[in-house]
């Protein structure tokens, strides 16, 4: 995130301490101190006597920010009484995070003159104007107004696709409230009368005619031909 408009603002830097420093002493414990540099401003912590590889400082410094300068230089030295101080290591502290977020608590690596690992230094940095700077250069949002009421064209919202089926309101019980099939009298009585019961053997059919049946063959009758014969029966009569 690019932050502008930091010129003249204050930056608070706290040197917490160092860990795993390169040891420059052969016999006694080394006495480290830290130098912090930003632009033309330079500060030095007190000497941590017999601090060895893990000195603690907890010292706070205030810097005036310069537009376009986004890093702080740190260097750790070993204090000597009779000779020149010994250089332990140095590093660059980037300010992009603290300028955008307002806070940074990070342990930064140190390098020796030959570029080798020389330990670490922990700094806590505060920038009080981070939120103001971000707000001043943030893209403007549309002015907030009352929400426009939405007119619904449906009496109820349509169901969402893939919505799970609702669970029944009551769980099924073990015993059914209905009788087993076929029910003894589950249906209402019929409006029609029941059919008559069949009897065996069946009743004989009534006679088709009130007269008694004629014998077979039927008796001879007079011939319709003229003249009638002397005898009733077949004409002509048979010879004797």
PyMOL commands that set and color helices and strands:
alter all, ss='L'
color gray80, all
select helices_A, chain A and resi 96-101+130-137
alter helices_A, ss='H'
color red, helices_A
select strands_A, chain A and resi 10-19+32-38+41-44+56-64+71-78+86-94+103-111+117-126
alter strands_A, ss='S'
color yellow, strands_A
deselect
rebuild
show_as cartoon
